């Protein structure tokens, strides 16, 4: 089964990506996860296309809750 979905990635390619990531997913799990991957792929591609140069990215998390 190597048909391409609307996101342009075949199930075989998606299976290989999952194996490389060490996920160990079953066929049914792959079939369930692939549409979610294809849904978020355009947003991920936008993030990867940003040229930050020498700038650093940092995140912060405030553990205290507002009163």
MARZABA-170216 format. One record per residue (C-alpha): residue number from 1; residue in one letter; z, y, x. Coordinates in steps of 0.5 Angstrom, whole numbers. Each point is the difference from the previous one (the first is absolute). Example, Ala and Ser with C-alpha at 12.3 -4.5 7.8 and 13.67 -1.06 7.14 Angstrom:
2
<pt n="1" res="A" zz="16" yy="-9" xx="25"/>
<pt n="2" res="S" zz="-2" yy="7" xx="2"/>
This chain:
67
<pt n="1" res="X" zz="0" yy="0" xx="0"/>
<pt n="2" res="X" zz="-2" yy="6" xx="4"/>
<pt n="3" res="X" zz="-3" yy="5" xx="-6"/>
<pt n="4" res="X" zz="2" yy="7" xx="1"/>
<pt n="5" res="X" zz="4" yy="4" xx="-5"/>
<pt n="6" res="X" zz="-1" yy="7" xx="-2"/>
<pt n="7" res="X" zz="4" yy="2" xx="6"/>
<pt n="8" res="X" zz="-5" yy="-3" xx="5"/>
<pt n="9" res="X" zz="4" yy="-5" xx="3"/>
<pt n="10" res="X" zz="-1" yy="-8" xx="-1"/>
<pt n="11" res="X" zz="6" yy="-5" xx="-2"/>
<pt n="12" res="X" zz="-1" yy="-3" xx="7"/>
<pt n="13" res="X" zz="0" yy="7" xx="4"/>
<pt n="14" res="X" zz="7" yy="1" xx="-4"/>
<pt n="15" res="X" zz="2" yy="-7" xx="1"/>
<pt n="16" res="X" zz="-1" yy="1" xx="7"/>
<pt n="17" res="X" zz="4" yy="7" xx="0"/>
<pt n="18" res="X" zz="6" yy="-3" xx="-3"/>
<pt n="19" res="X" zz="0" yy="-6" xx="5"/>
<pt n="20" res="X" zz="0" yy="5" xx="6"/>
<pt n="21" res="X" zz="6" yy="4" xx="-3"/>
<pt n="22" res="X" zz="3" yy="-7" xx="-1"/>
<pt n="23" res="X" zz="1" yy="0" xx="-7"/>
<pt n="24" res="X" zz="-1" yy="-7" xx="-2"/>
<pt n="25" res="X" zz="-2" yy="1" xx="-7"/>
<pt n="26" res="X" zz="-3" yy="-5" xx="-5"/>
<pt n="27" res="X" zz="-7" yy="1" xx="-3"/>
<pt n="28" res="X" zz="3" yy="2" xx="-6"/>
<pt n="29" res="X" zz="4" yy="5" xx="3"/>
<pt n="30" res="X" zz="-6" yy="3" xx="4"/>
<pt n="31" res="X" zz="-4" yy="1" xx="-7"/>
<pt n="32" res="X" zz="6" yy="4" xx="-3"/>
<pt n="33" res="X" zz="1" yy="4" xx="6"/>
<pt n="34" res="X" zz="-7" yy="2" xx="2"/>
<pt n="35" res="X" zz="-1" yy="4" xx="-6"/>
<pt n="36" res="X" zz="6" yy="4" xx="2"/>
<pt n="37" res="X" zz="-3" yy="1" xx="7"/>
<pt n="38" res="X" zz="-7" yy="2" xx="-3"/>
<pt n="39" res="X" zz="4" yy="5" xx="-4"/>
<pt n="40" res="X" zz="4" yy="4" xx="6"/>
<pt n="41" res="X" zz="-6" yy="-1" xx="5"/>
<pt n="42" res="X" zz="-3" yy="7" xx="-1"/>
<pt n="43" res="X" zz="6" yy="3" xx="1"/>
<pt n="44" res="X" zz="2" yy="-4" xx="6"/>
<pt n="45" res="X" zz="-7" yy="2" xx="3"/>
<pt n="46" res="X" zz="2" yy="8" xx="-1"/>
<pt n="47" res="X" zz="6" yy="-1" xx="3"/>
<pt n="48" res="X" zz="-3" yy="-4" xx="6"/>
<pt n="49" res="X" zz="-6" yy="6" xx="1"/>
<pt n="50" res="X" zz="5" yy="6" xx="1"/>
<pt n="51" res="X" zz="0" yy="2" xx="7"/>
<pt n="52" res="X" zz="7" yy="2" xx="2"/>
<pt n="53" res="X" zz="-2" yy="1" xx="7"/>
<pt n="54" res="X" zz="7" yy="1" xx="5"/>
<pt n="55" res="X" zz="4" yy="1" xx="-6"/>
<pt n="56" res="X" zz="5" yy="-5" xx="-2"/>
<pt n="57" res="X" zz="2" yy="-2" xx="-7"/>
<pt n="58" res="X" zz="7" yy="-1" xx="-2"/>
<pt n="59" res="X" zz="4" yy="-2" xx="-6"/>
<pt n="60" res="X" zz="7" yy="1" xx="-2"/>
<pt n="61" res="X" zz="4" yy="-3" xx="-5"/>
<pt n="62" res="X" zz="7" yy="3" xx="-3"/>
<pt n="63" res="X" zz="4" yy="-5" xx="-3"/>
<pt n="64" res="X" zz="5" yy="4" xx="-4"/>
<pt n="65" res="X" zz="-1" yy="1" xx="-7"/>
<pt n="66" res="X" zz="0" yy="7" xx="-3"/>
<pt n="67" res="X" zz="6" yy="1" xx="-5"/>
